[in-house]
Amino acid sequence: MGLILGLIIGGLAGWLAGQLMKGRGFGVLGNVLLGLVGGFLGSIVFRLVGLAATGIIGSLIMSTLGAVLLIYLVRKIKR
C-alpha cells in the first residue's frame, strides 16, 4: 500500500510542480518520476533547513517543492 501511495503522491507532486513552473508537462510517467525524485530532493533540503514533513499533505508539499527545485535546476543547466 505504501508503494501505491508513494506513486500517487509522486504523480500529484510532479503535476503540481509542472503547473507551478508553467511547463508543458512531462507526461504521466515523467510526472511520477519527477515527483519521486523531487520527494527525495525535498527531503534532503527539508532536513538541511531543519524541517520535517509528516502525513500525506506534508509529503505532497515536500515532494512538490523538491520537484519545483529539480525543474528549476534542469532548466538552468539546459541554458
mmCIF file of the N, C-alpha and C atoms, coordinates in Angstrom:
data_MODEL
# 
_entry.id   MODEL 
# 
loop_
_atom_site.group_PDB 
_atom_site.id 
_atom_site.type_symbol 
_atom_site.label_atom_id 
_atom_site.label_alt_id 
_atom_site.label_comp_id 
_atom_site.label_asym_id 
_atom_site.label_entity_id 
_atom_site.label_seq_id 
_atom_site.pdbx_PDB_ins_code 
_atom_site.Cartn_x 
_atom_site.Cartn_y 
_atom_site.Cartn_z 
_atom_site.occupancy 
_atom_site.B_iso_or_equiv 
_atom_site.pdbx_formal_charge 
_atom_site.auth_seq_id 
_atom_site.auth_comp_id 
_atom_site.auth_asym_id 
_atom_site.auth_atom_id 
_atom_site.pdbx_PDB_model_num 
ATOM 1   N N  . MET A 1 1  ? 0.821  -1.191 0.000   1.00 0.00 ? 1  MET A N  1 
ATOM 2   C CA . MET A 1 1  ? 0.000  0.000  0.000   1.00 0.00 ? 1  MET A CA 1 
ATOM 3   C C  . MET A 1 1  ? 0.864  1.252  0.000   1.00 0.00 ? 1  MET A C  1 
ATOM 4   N N  . GLY A 1 2  ? 2.022  1.204  0.648   1.00 0.00 ? 2  GLY A N  1 
ATOM 5   C CA . GLY A 1 2  ? 2.916  2.357  0.689   1.00 0.00 ? 2  GLY A CA 1 
ATOM 6   C C  . GLY A 1 2  ? 3.472  2.716  -0.678  1.00 0.00 ? 2  GLY A C  1 
ATOM 7   N N  . LEU A 1 3  ? 3.736  1.710  -1.506  1.00 0.00 ? 3  LEU A N  1 
ATOM 8   C CA . LEU A 1 3  ? 4.263  1.957  -2.844  1.00 0.00 ? 3  LEU A CA 1 
ATOM 9   C C  . LEU A 1 3  ? 3.228  2.658  -3.701  1.00 0.00 ? 3  LEU A C  1 
ATOM 10  N N  . ILE A 1 4  ? 1.999  2.211  -3.616  1.00 0.00 ? 4  ILE A N  1 
ATOM 11  C CA . ILE A 1 4  ? 0.928  2.824  -4.408  1.00 0.00 ? 4  ILE A CA 1 
ATOM 12  C C  . ILE A 1 4  ? 0.715  4.271  -3.968  1.00 0.00 ? 4  ILE A C  1 
ATOM 13  N N  . LEU A 1 5  ? 0.696  4.494  -2.665  1.00 0.00 ? 5  LEU A N  1 
ATOM 14  C CA . LEU A 1 5  ? 0.530  5.848  -2.147  1.00 0.00 ? 5  LEU A CA 1 
ATOM 15  C C  . LEU A 1 5  ? 1.704  6.739  -2.561  1.00 0.00 ? 5  LEU A C  1 
ATOM 16  N N  . GLY A 1 6  ? 2.904  6.188  -2.549  1.00 0.00 ? 6  GLY A N  1 
ATOM 17  C CA . GLY A 1 6  ? 4.085  6.941  -2.989  1.00 0.00 ? 6  GLY A CA 1 
ATOM 18  C C  . GLY A 1 6  ? 3.999  7.329  -4.454  1.00 0.00 ? 6  GLY A C  1 
ATOM 19  N N  . LEU A 1 7  ? 3.502  6.420  -5.285  1.00 0.00 ? 7  LEU A N  1 
ATOM 20  C CA . LEU A 1 7  ? 3.347  6.726  -6.706  1.00 0.00 ? 7  LEU A CA 1 
ATOM 21  C C  . LEU A 1 7  ? 2.279  7.790  -6.927  1.00 0.00 ? 7  LEU A C  1 
ATOM 22  N N  . ILE A 1 8  ? 1.203  7.712  -6.173  1.00 0.00 ? 8  ILE A N  1 
ATOM 23  C CA . ILE A 1 8  ? 0.141  8.715  -6.303  1.00 0.00 ? 8  ILE A CA 1 
ATOM 24  C C  . ILE A 1 8  ? 0.647  10.086 -5.866  1.00 0.00 ? 8  ILE A C  1 
ATOM 25  N N  . ILE A 1 9  ? 1.327  10.133 -4.730  1.00 0.00 ? 9  ILE A N  1 
ATOM 26  C CA . ILE A 1 9  ? 1.879  11.407 -4.250  1.00 0.00 ? 9  ILE A CA 1 
ATOM 27  C C  . ILE A 1 9  ? 2.926  11.927 -5.230  1.00 0.00 ? 9  ILE A C  1 
ATOM 28  N N  . GLY A 1 10 ? 3.760  11.032 -5.758  1.00 0.00 ? 10 GLY A N  1 
ATOM 29  C CA . GLY A 1 10 ? 4.766  11.438 -6.740  1.00 0.00 ? 10 GLY A CA 1 
ATOM 30  C C  . GLY A 1 10 ? 4.146  12.011 -7.996  1.00 0.00 ? 10 GLY A C  1 
ATOM 31  N N  . GLY A 1 11 ? 3.094  11.385 -8.472  1.00 0.00 ? 11 GLY A N  1 
ATOM 32  C CA . GLY A 1 11 ? 2.406  11.876 -9.662  1.00 0.00 ? 11 GLY A CA 1 
ATOM 33  C C  . GLY A 1 11 ? 1.775  13.238 -9.429  1.00 0.00 ? 11 GLY A C  1 
ATOM 34  N N  . LEU A 1 12 ? 1.107  13.385 -8.295  1.00 0.00 ? 12 LEU A N  1 
ATOM 35  C CA . LEU A 1 12 ? 0.500  14.676 -7.962  1.00 0.00 ? 12 LEU A CA 1 
ATOM 36  C C  . LEU A 1 12 ? 1.547  15.762 -7.789  1.00 0.00 ? 12 LEU A C  1 
ATOM 37  N N  . ALA A 1 13 ? 2.642  15.418 -7.126  1.00 0.00 ? 13 ALA A N  1 
ATOM 38  C CA . ALA A 1 13 ? 3.712  16.397 -6.909  1.00 0.00 ? 13 ALA A CA 1 
ATOM 39  C C  . ALA A 1 13 ? 4.334  16.813 -8.237  1.00 0.00 ? 13 ALA A C  1 
ATOM 40  N N  . GLY A 1 14 ? 4.568  15.876 -9.125  1.00 0.00 ? 14 GLY A N  1 
ATOM 41  C CA . GLY A 1 14 ? 5.127  16.202 -10.442 1.00 0.00 ? 14 GLY A CA 1 
ATOM 42  C C  . GLY A 1 14 ? 4.191  17.075 -11.258 1.00 0.00 ? 14 GLY A C  1 
ATOM 43  N N  . TRP A 1 15 ? 2.892  16.767 -11.203 1.00 0.00 ? 15 TRP A N  1 
ATOM 44  C CA . TRP A 1 15 ? 1.909  17.564 -11.926 1.00 0.00 ? 15 TRP A CA 1 
ATOM 45  C C  . TRP A 1 15 ? 1.835  18.977 -11.348 1.00 0.00 ? 15 TRP A C  1 
ATOM 46  N N  . LEU A 1 16 ? 1.788  19.079 -10.016 1.00 0.00 ? 16 LEU A N  1 
ATOM 47  C CA . LEU A 1 16 ? 1.738  20.390 -9.373  1.00 0.00 ? 16 LEU A CA 1 
ATOM 48  C C  . LEU A 1 16 ? 2.984  21.219 -9.693  1.00 0.00 ? 16 LEU A C  1 
ATOM 49  N N  . ALA A 1 17 ? 4.132  20.579 -9.680  1.00 0.00 ? 17 ALA A N  1 
ATOM 50  C CA . ALA A 1 17 ? 5.377  21.291 -9.984  1.00 0.00 ? 17 ALA A CA 1 
ATOM 51  C C  . ALA A 1 17 ? 5.355  21.801 -11.425 1.00 0.00 ? 17 ALA A C  1 
ATOM 52  N N  . GLY A 1 18 ? 4.846  20.989 -12.344 1.00 0.00 ? 18 GLY A N  1 
ATOM 53  C CA . GLY A 1 18 ? 4.728  21.424 -13.731 1.00 0.00 ? 18 GLY A CA 1 
ATOM 54  C C  . GLY A 1 18 ? 3.795  22.618 -13.867 1.00 0.00 ? 18 GLY A C  1 
ATOM 55  N N  . GLN A 1 19 ? 2.704  22.615 -13.109 1.00 0.00 ? 19 GLN A N  1 
ATOM 56  C CA . GLN A 1 19 ? 1.768  23.738 -13.138 1.00 0.00 ? 19 GLN A CA 1 
ATOM 57  C C  . GLN A 1 19 ? 2.388  24.996 -12.536 1.00 0.00 ? 19 GLN A C  1 
ATOM 58  N N  . LEU A 1 20 ? 3.111  24.839 -11.440 1.00 0.00 ? 20 LEU A N  1 
ATOM 59  C CA . LEU A 1 20 ? 3.732  25.987 -10.783 1.00 0.00 ? 20 LEU A CA 1 
ATOM 60  C C  . LEU A 1 20 ? 4.846  26.599 -11.623 1.00 0.00 ? 20 LEU A C  1 
ATOM 61  N N  . MET A 1 21 ? 5.566  25.756 -12.339 1.00 0.00 ? 21 MET A N  1 
ATOM 62  C CA . MET A 1 21 ? 6.699  26.240 -13.129 1.00 0.00 ? 21 MET A CA 1 
ATOM 63  C C  . MET A 1 21 ? 6.294  26.590 -14.557 1.00 0.00 ? 21 MET A C  1 
ATOM 64  N N  . LYS A 1 22 ? 5.016  26.538 -14.856 1.00 0.00 ? 22 LYS A N  1 
ATOM 65  C CA . LYS A 1 22 ? 4.481  26.894 -16.177 1.00 0.00 ? 22 LYS A CA 1 
ATOM 66  C C  . LYS A 1 22 ? 5.134  26.100 -17.300 1.00 0.00 ? 22 LYS A C  1 
ATOM 67  N N  . GLY A 1 23 ? 5.333  24.824 -17.049 1.00 0.00 ? 23 GLY A N  1 
ATOM 68  C CA . GLY A 1 23 ? 5.920  23.957 -18.059 1.00 0.00 ? 23 GLY A CA 1 
ATOM 69  C C  . GLY A 1 23 ? 4.854  23.328 -18.926 1.00 0.00 ? 23 GLY A C  1 
ATOM 70  N N  . ARG A 1 24 ? 5.299  22.596 -19.934 1.00 0.00 ? 24 ARG A N  1 
ATOM 71  C CA . ARG A 1 24 ? 4.344  21.932 -20.806 1.00 0.00 ? 24 ARG A CA 1 
ATOM 72  C C  . ARG A 1 24 ? 4.072  20.508 -20.344 1.00 0.00 ? 24 ARG A C  1 
ATOM 73  N N  . GLY A 1 25 ? 4.638  20.113 -19.238 1.00 0.00 ? 25 GLY A N  1 
ATOM 74  C CA . GLY A 1 25 ? 4.382  18.796 -18.679 1.00 0.00 ? 25 GLY A CA 1 
ATOM 75  C C  . GLY A 1 25 ? 5.382  17.767 -19.160 1.00 0.00 ? 25 GLY A C  1 
ATOM 76  N N  . PHE A 1 26 ? 5.422  16.649 -18.481 1.00 0.00 ? 26 PHE A N  1 
ATOM 77  C CA . PHE A 1 26 ? 6.371  15.590 -18.802 1.00 0.00 ? 26 PHE A CA 1 
ATOM 78  C C  . PHE A 1 26 ? 5.671  14.269 -19.055 1.00 0.00 ? 26 PHE A C  1 
ATOM 79  N N  . GLY A 1 27 ? 4.362  14.274 -19.145 1.00 0.00 ? 27 GLY A N  1 
ATOM 80  C CA . GLY A 1 27 ? 3.612  13.033 -19.301 1.00 0.00 ? 27 GLY A CA 1 
ATOM 81  C C  . GLY A 1 27 ? 3.396  12.387 -17.946 1.00 0.00 ? 27 GLY A C  1 
ATOM 82  N N  . VAL A 1 28 ? 2.582  11.353 -17.928 1.00 0.00 ? 28 VAL A N  1 
ATOM 83  C CA . VAL A 1 28 ? 2.230  10.697 -16.669 1.00 0.00 ? 28 VAL A CA 1 
ATOM 84  C C  . VAL A 1 28 ? 3.459  10.081 -16.016 1.00 0.00 ? 28 VAL A C  1 
ATOM 85  N N  . LEU A 1 29 ? 4.213  9.298  -16.762 1.00 0.00 ? 29 LEU A N  1 
ATOM 86  C CA . LEU A 1 29 ? 5.397  8.640  -16.199 1.00 0.00 ? 29 LEU A CA 1 
ATOM 87  C C  . LEU A 1 29 ? 6.449  9.664  -15.798 1.00 0.00 ? 29 LEU A C  1 
ATOM 88  N N  . GLY A 1 30 ? 6.634  10.680 -16.619 1.00 0.00 ? 30 GLY A N  1 
ATOM 89  C CA . GLY A 1 30 ? 7.597  11.737 -16.297 1.00 0.00 ? 30 GLY A CA 1 
ATOM 90  C C  . GLY A 1 30 ? 7.214  12.486 -15.039 1.00 0.00 ? 30 GLY A C  1 
ATOM 91  N N  . ASN A 1 31 ? 5.909  12.758 -14.873 1.00 0.00 ? 31 ASN A N  1 
ATOM 92  C CA . ASN A 1 31 ? 5.452  13.448 -13.675 1.00 0.00 ? 31 ASN A CA 1 
ATOM 93  C C  . ASN A 1 31 ? 5.676  12.605 -12.424 1.00 0.00 ? 31 ASN A C  1 
ATOM 94  N N  . VAL A 1 32 ? 5.411  11.302 -12.524 1.00 0.00 ? 32 VAL A N  1 
ATOM 95  C CA . VAL A 1 32 ? 5.624  10.420 -11.372 1.00 0.00 ? 32 VAL A CA 1 
ATOM 96  C C  . VAL A 1 32 ? 7.103  10.390 -11.012 1.00 0.00 ? 32 VAL A C  1 
ATOM 97  N N  . LEU A 1 33 ? 7.963  10.219 -12.014 1.00 0.00 ? 33 LEU A N  1 
ATOM 98  C CA . LEU A 1 33 ? 9.405  10.188 -11.751 1.00 0.00 ? 33 LEU A CA 1 
ATOM 99  C C  . LEU A 1 33 ? 9.896  11.522 -11.187 1.00 0.00 ? 33 LEU A C  1 
ATOM 100 N N  . LEU A 1 34 ? 9.387  12.607 -11.757 1.00 0.00 ? 34 LEU A N  1 
ATOM 101 C CA . LEU A 1 34 ? 9.774  13.930 -11.272 1.00 0.00 ? 34 LEU A CA 1 
ATOM 102 C C  . LEU A 1 34 ? 9.341  14.112 -9.821  1.00 0.00 ? 34 LEU A C  1 
ATOM 103 N N  . GLY A 1 35 ? 8.140  13.660 -9.479  1.00 0.00 ? 35 GLY A N  1 
ATOM 104 C CA . GLY A 1 35 ? 7.656  13.769 -8.113  1.00 0.00 ? 35 GLY A CA 1 
ATOM 105 C C  . GLY A 1 35 ? 8.434  12.906 -7.143  1.00 0.00 ? 35 GLY A C  1 
ATOM 106 N N  . LEU A 1 36 ? 8.807  11.692 -7.577  1.00 0.00 ? 36 LEU A N  1 
ATOM 107 C CA . LEU A 1 36 ? 9.572  10.803 -6.706  1.00 0.00 ? 36 LEU A CA 1 
ATOM 108 C C  . LEU A 1 36 ? 10.979 11.337 -6.460  1.00 0.00 ? 36 LEU A C  1 
ATOM 109 N N  . VAL A 1 37 ? 11.638 11.769 -7.522  1.00 0.00 ? 37 VAL A N  1 
ATOM 110 C CA . VAL A 1 37 ? 12.971 12.354 -7.353  1.00 0.00 ? 37 VAL A CA 1 
ATOM 111 C C  . VAL A 1 37 ? 12.869 13.666 -6.582  1.00 0.00 ? 37 VAL A C  1 
ATOM 112 N N  . GLY A 1 38 ? 11.810 14.434 -6.851  1.00 0.00 ? 38 GLY A N  1 
ATOM 113 C CA . GLY A 1 38 ? 11.578 15.670 -6.117  1.00 0.00 ? 38 GLY A CA 1 
ATOM 114 C C  . GLY A 1 38 ? 11.349 15.419 -4.633  1.00 0.00 ? 38 GLY A C  1 
ATOM 115 N N  . GLY A 1 39 ? 10.667 14.320 -4.313  1.00 0.00 ? 39 GLY A N  1 
ATOM 116 C CA . GLY A 1 39 ? 10.463 13.969 -2.911  1.00 0.00 ? 39 GLY A CA 1 
ATOM 117 C C  . GLY A 1 39 ? 11.769 13.673 -2.212  1.00 0.00 ? 39 GLY A C  1 
ATOM 118 N N  . PHE A 1 40 ? 12.656 12.975 -2.898  1.00 0.00 ? 40 PHE A N  1 
ATOM 119 C CA . PHE A 1 40 ? 13.980 12.691 -2.340  1.00 0.00 ? 40 PHE A CA 1 
ATOM 120 C C  . PHE A 1 40 ? 14.769 13.978 -2.151  1.00 0.00 ? 40 PHE A C  1 
ATOM 121 N N  . LEU A 1 41 ? 14.768 14.824 -3.188  1.00 0.00 ? 41 LEU A N  1 
ATOM 122 C CA . LEU A 1 41 ? 15.478 16.095 -3.116  1.00 0.00 ? 41 LEU A CA 1 
ATOM 123 C C  . LEU A 1 41 ? 14.854 16.998 -2.050  1.00 0.00 ? 41 LEU A C  1 
ATOM 124 N N  . GLY A 1 42 ? 13.533 17.015 -1.996  1.00 0.00 ? 42 GLY A N  1 
ATOM 125 C CA . GLY A 1 42 ? 12.840 17.826 -0.994  1.00 0.00 ? 42 GLY A CA 1 
ATOM 126 C C  . GLY A 1 42 ? 13.147 17.385 0.425   1.00 0.00 ? 42 GLY A C  1 
ATOM 127 N N  . SER A 1 43 ? 13.255 16.067 0.639   1.00 0.00 ? 43 SER A N  1 
ATOM 128 C CA . SER A 1 43 ? 13.559 15.579 1.984   1.00 0.00 ? 43 SER A CA 1 
ATOM 129 C C  . SER A 1 43 ? 14.965 16.001 2.413   1.00 0.00 ? 43 SER A C  1 
ATOM 130 N N  . ILE A 1 44 ? 15.893 16.016 1.474   1.00 0.00 ? 44 ILE A N  1 
ATOM 131 C CA . ILE A 1 44 ? 17.257 16.460 1.788   1.00 0.00 ? 44 ILE A CA 1 
ATOM 132 C C  . ILE A 1 44 ? 17.251 17.946 2.153   1.00 0.00 ? 44 ILE A C  1 
ATOM 133 N N  . VAL A 1 45 ? 16.567 18.743 1.340   1.00 0.00 ? 45 VAL A N  1 
ATOM 134 C CA . VAL A 1 45 ? 16.511 20.185 1.593   1.00 0.00 ? 45 VAL A CA 1 
ATOM 135 C C  . VAL A 1 45 ? 15.799 20.469 2.914   1.00 0.00 ? 45 VAL A C  1 
ATOM 136 N N  . PHE A 1 46 ? 14.691 19.768 3.171   1.00 0.00 ? 46 PHE A N  1 
ATOM 137 C CA . PHE A 1 46 ? 13.956 19.978 4.423   1.00 0.00 ? 46 PHE A CA 1 
ATOM 138 C C  . PHE A 1 46 ? 14.841 19.648 5.623   1.00 0.00 ? 46 PHE A C  1 
ATOM 139 N N  . ARG A 1 47 ? 15.610 18.551 5.549   1.00 0.00 ? 47 ARG A N  1 
ATOM 140 C CA . ARG A 1 47 ? 16.494 18.195 6.664   1.00 0.00 ? 47 ARG A CA 1 
ATOM 141 C C  . ARG A 1 47 ? 17.582 19.235 6.873   1.00 0.00 ? 47 ARG A C  1 
ATOM 142 N N  . LEU A 1 48 ? 18.135 19.766 5.785   1.00 0.00 ? 48 LEU A N  1 
ATOM 143 C CA . LEU A 1 48 ? 19.176 20.788 5.896   1.00 0.00 ? 48 LEU A CA 1 
ATOM 144 C C  . LEU A 1 48 ? 18.650 22.057 6.554   1.00 0.00 ? 48 LEU A C  1 
ATOM 145 N N  . VAL A 1 49 ? 17.397 22.374 6.295   1.00 0.00 ? 49 VAL A N  1 
ATOM 146 C CA . VAL A 1 49 ? 16.786 23.576 6.865   1.00 0.00 ? 49 VAL A CA 1 
ATOM 147 C C  . VAL A 1 49 ? 16.295 23.319 8.289   1.00 0.00 ? 49 VAL A C  1 
ATOM 148 N N  . GLY A 1 50 ? 16.103 22.058 8.638   1.00 0.00 ? 50 GLY A N  1 
ATOM 149 C CA . GLY A 1 50 ? 15.644 21.717 9.976   1.00 0.00 ? 50 GLY A CA 1 
ATOM 150 C C  . GLY A 1 50 ? 14.144 21.497 10.066  1.00 0.00 ? 50 GLY A C  1 
ATOM 151 N N  . LEU A 1 51 ? 13.504 21.227 8.929   1.00 0.00 ? 51 LEU A N  1 
ATOM 152 C CA . LEU A 1 51 ? 12.067 20.981 8.897   1.00 0.00 ? 51 LEU A CA 1 
ATOM 153 C C  . LEU A 1 51 ? 11.790 19.499 8.706   1.00 0.00 ? 51 LEU A C  1 
ATOM 154 N N  . ALA A 1 52 ? 10.579 19.103 9.043   1.00 0.00 ? 52 ALA A N  1 
ATOM 155 C CA . ALA A 1 52 ? 10.161 17.720 8.837   1.00 0.00 ? 52 ALA A CA 1 
ATOM 156 C C  . ALA A 1 52 ? 8.740  17.717 8.283   1.00 0.00 ? 52 ALA A C  1 
ATOM 157 N N  . ALA A 1 53 ? 8.487  16.863 7.313   1.00 0.00 ? 53 ALA A N  1 
ATOM 158 C CA . ALA A 1 53 ? 7.158  16.735 6.728   1.00 0.00 ? 53 ALA A CA 1 
ATOM 159 C C  . ALA A 1 53 ? 6.529  15.446 7.240   1.00 0.00 ? 53 ALA A C  1 
ATOM 160 N N  . THR A 1 54 ? 5.311  15.559 7.750   1.00 0.00 ? 54 THR A N  1 
ATOM 161 C CA . THR A 1 54 ? 4.616  14.377 8.239   1.00 0.00 ? 54 THR A CA 1 
ATOM 162 C C  . THR A 1 54 ? 3.262  14.282 7.558   1.00 0.00 ? 54 THR A C  1 
ATOM 163 N N  . GLY A 1 55 ? 2.803  13.077 7.380   1.00 0.00 ? 55 GLY A N  1 
ATOM 164 C CA . GLY A 1 55 ? 1.497  12.847 6.789   1.00 0.00 ? 55 GLY A CA 1 
ATOM 165 C C  . GLY A 1 55 ? 1.513  12.966 5.280   1.00 0.00 ? 55 GLY A C  1 
ATOM 166 N N  . ILE A 1 56 ? 0.342  12.746 4.704   1.00 0.00 ? 56 ILE A N  1 
ATOM 167 C CA . ILE A 1 56 ? 0.214  12.773 3.249   1.00 0.00 ? 56 ILE A CA 1 
ATOM 168 C C  . ILE A 1 56 ? 0.387  14.185 2.711   1.00 0.00 ? 56 ILE A C  1 
ATOM 169 N N  . ILE A 1 57 ? -0.231 15.157 3.362   1.00 0.00 ? 57 ILE A N  1 
ATOM 170 C CA . ILE A 1 57 ? -0.135 16.543 2.892   1.00 0.00 ? 57 ILE A CA 1 
ATOM 171 C C  . ILE A 1 57 ? 1.304  17.046 3.006   1.00 0.00 ? 57 ILE A C  1 
ATOM 172 N N  . GLY A 1 58 ? 1.972  16.734 4.090   1.00 0.00 ? 58 GLY A N  1 
ATOM 173 C CA . GLY A 1 58 ? 3.367  17.134 4.250   1.00 0.00 ? 58 GLY A CA 1 
ATOM 174 C C  . GLY A 1 58 ? 4.263  16.507 3.197   1.00 0.00 ? 58 GLY A C  1 
ATOM 175 N N  . SER A 1 59 ? 4.024  15.233 2.896   1.00 0.00 ? 59 SER A N  1 
ATOM 176 C CA . SER A 1 59 ? 4.799  14.556 1.851   1.00 0.00 ? 59 SER A CA 1 
ATOM 177 C C  . SER A 1 59 ? 4.540  15.177 0.485   1.00 0.00 ? 59 SER A C  1 
ATOM 178 N N  . LEU A 1 60 ? 3.283  15.538 0.238   1.00 0.00 ? 60 LEU A N  1 
ATOM 179 C CA . LEU A 1 60 ? 2.938  16.154 -1.043  1.00 0.00 ? 60 LEU A CA 1 
ATOM 180 C C  . LEU A 1 60 ? 3.613  17.519 -1.184  1.00 0.00 ? 60 LEU A C  1 
ATOM 181 N N  . ILE A 1 61 ? 3.601  18.306 -0.130  1.00 0.00 ? 61 ILE A N  1 
ATOM 182 C CA . ILE A 1 61 ? 4.243  19.620 -0.166  1.00 0.00 ? 61 ILE A CA 1 
ATOM 183 C C  . ILE A 1 61 ? 5.747  19.475 -0.347  1.00 0.00 ? 61 ILE A C  1 
ATOM 184 N N  . MET A 1 62 ? 6.353  18.570 0.392   1.00 0.00 ? 62 MET A N  1 
ATOM 185 C CA . MET A 1 62 ? 7.794  18.358 0.308   1.00 0.00 ? 62 MET A CA 1 
ATOM 186 C C  . MET A 1 62 ? 8.177  17.868 -1.090  1.00 0.00 ? 62 MET A C  1 
ATOM 187 N N  . SER A 1 63 ? 7.439  16.928 -1.636  1.00 0.00 ? 63 SER A N  1 
ATOM 188 C CA . SER A 1 63 ? 7.731  16.405 -2.969  1.00 0.00 ? 63 SER A CA 1 
ATOM 189 C C  . SER A 1 63 ? 7.538  17.466 -4.037  1.00 0.00 ? 63 SER A C  1 
ATOM 190 N N  . THR A 1 64 ? 6.494  18.270 -3.890  1.00 0.00 ? 64 THR A N  1 
ATOM 191 C CA . THR A 1 64 ? 6.240  19.323 -4.872  1.00 0.00 ? 64 THR A CA 1 
ATOM 192 C C  . THR A 1 64 ? 7.352  20.363 -4.852  1.00 0.00 ? 64 THR A C  1 
ATOM 193 N N  . LEU A 1 65 ? 7.764  20.786 -3.673  1.00 0.00 ? 65 LEU A N  1 
ATOM 194 C CA . LEU A 1 65 ? 8.858  21.766 -3.589  1.00 0.00 ? 65 LEU A CA 1 
ATOM 195 C C  . LEU A 1 65 ? 10.159 21.194 -4.140  1.00 0.00 ? 65 LEU A C  1 
ATOM 196 N N  . GLY A 1 66 ? 10.416 19.923 -3.865  1.00 0.00 ? 66 GLY A N  1 
ATOM 197 C CA . GLY A 1 66 ? 11.602 19.283 -4.417  1.00 0.00 ? 66 GLY A CA 1 
ATOM 198 C C  . GLY A 1 66 ? 11.541 19.179 -5.933  1.00 0.00 ? 66 GLY A C  1 
ATOM 199 N N  . ALA A 1 67 ? 10.362 18.872 -6.473  1.00 0.00 ? 67 ALA A N  1 
ATOM 200 C CA . ALA A 1 67 ? 10.204 18.779 -7.923  1.00 0.00 ? 67 ALA A CA 1 
ATOM 201 C C  . ALA A 1 67 ? 10.342 20.149 -8.582  1.00 0.00 ? 67 ALA A C  1 
ATOM 202 N N  . VAL A 1 68 ? 9.820  21.187 -7.934  1.00 0.00 ? 68 VAL A N  1 
ATOM 203 C CA . VAL A 1 68 ? 9.988  22.555 -8.452  1.00 0.00 ? 68 VAL A CA 1 
ATOM 204 C C  . VAL A 1 68 ? 11.472 22.902 -8.496  1.00 0.00 ? 68 VAL A C  1 
ATOM 205 N N  . LEU A 1 69 ? 12.192 22.575 -7.444  1.00 0.00 ? 69 LEU A N  1 
ATOM 206 C CA . LEU A 1 69 ? 13.633 22.824 -7.411  1.00 0.00 ? 69 LEU A CA 1 
ATOM 207 C C  . LEU A 1 69 ? 14.342 22.044 -8.513  1.00 0.00 ? 69 LEU A C  1 
ATOM 208 N N  . LEU A 1 70 ? 13.925 20.818 -8.725  1.00 0.00 ? 70 LEU A N  1 
ATOM 209 C CA . LEU A 1 70 ? 14.524 19.980 -9.765  1.00 0.00 ? 70 LEU A CA 1 
ATOM 210 C C  . LEU A 1 70 ? 14.270 20.559 -11.157 1.00 0.00 ? 70 LEU A C  1 
ATOM 211 N N  . ILE A 1 71 ? 13.054 21.003 -11.421 1.00 0.00 ? 71 ILE A N  1 
ATOM 212 C CA . ILE A 1 71 ? 12.736 21.617 -12.714 1.00 0.00 ? 71 ILE A CA 1 
ATOM 213 C C  . ILE A 1 71 ? 13.578 22.875 -12.911 1.00 0.00 ? 71 ILE A C  1 
ATOM 214 N N  . TYR A 1 72 ? 13.694 23.678 -11.870 1.00 0.00 ? 72 TYR A N  1 
ATOM 215 C CA . TYR A 1 72 ? 14.489 24.898 -11.951 1.00 0.00 ? 72 TYR A CA 1 
ATOM 216 C C  . TYR A 1 72 ? 15.950 24.577 -12.301 1.00 0.00 ? 72 TYR A C  1 
ATOM 217 N N  . LEU A 1 73 ? 16.518 23.599 -11.611 1.00 0.00 ? 73 LEU A N  1 
ATOM 218 C CA . LEU A 1 73 ? 17.920 23.227 -11.866 1.00 0.00 ? 73 LEU A CA 1 
ATOM 219 C C  . LEU A 1 73 ? 18.111 22.689 -13.279 1.00 0.00 ? 73 LEU A C  1 
ATOM 220 N N  . VAL A 1 74 ? 17.185 21.867 -13.743 1.00 0.00 ? 74 VAL A N  1 
ATOM 221 C CA . VAL A 1 74 ? 17.295 21.301 -15.095 1.00 0.00 ? 74 VAL A CA 1 
ATOM 222 C C  . VAL A 1 74 ? 17.208 22.406 -16.131 1.00 0.00 ? 74 VAL A C  1 
ATOM 223 N N  . ARG A 1 75 ? 16.308 23.354 -15.938 1.00 0.00 ? 75 ARG A N  1 
ATOM 224 C CA . ARG A 1 75 ? 16.185 24.461 -16.895 1.00 0.00 ? 75 ARG A CA 1 
ATOM 225 C C  . ARG A 1 75 ? 17.438 25.321 -16.912 1.00 0.00 ? 75 ARG A C  1 
ATOM 226 N N  . LYS A 1 76 ? 18.062 25.527 -15.745 1.00 0.00 ? 76 LYS A N  1 
ATOM 227 C CA . LYS A 1 76 ? 19.294 26.324 -15.690 1.00 0.00 ? 76 LYS A CA 1 
ATOM 228 C C  . LYS A 1 76 ? 20.447 25.592 -16.385 1.00 0.00 ? 76 LYS A C  1 
ATOM 229 N N  . ILE A 1 77 ? 20.509 24.282 -16.232 1.00 0.00 ? 77 ILE A N  1 
ATOM 230 C CA . ILE A 1 77 ? 21.577 23.506 -16.859 1.00 0.00 ? 77 ILE A CA 1 
ATOM 231 C C  . ILE A 1 77 ? 21.398 23.470 -18.372 1.00 0.00 ? 77 ILE A C  1 
ATOM 232 N N  . LYS A 1 78 ? 20.163 23.395 -18.851 1.00 0.00 ? 78 LYS A N  1 
ATOM 233 C CA . LYS A 1 78 ? 19.909 23.340 -20.285 1.00 0.00 ? 78 LYS A CA 1 
ATOM 234 C C  . LYS A 1 78 ? 20.305 24.614 -20.984 1.00 0.00 ? 78 LYS A C  1 
ATOM 235 N N  . ARG A 1 79 ? 20.257 25.745 -20.304 1.00 0.00 ? 79 ARG A N  1 
ATOM 236 C CA . ARG A 1 79 ? 20.610 27.026 -20.933 1.00 0.00 ? 79 ARG A CA 1 
ATOM 237 C C  . ARG A 1 79 ? 22.066 27.107 -21.020 1.00 0.00 ? 79 ARG A C  1 
# 
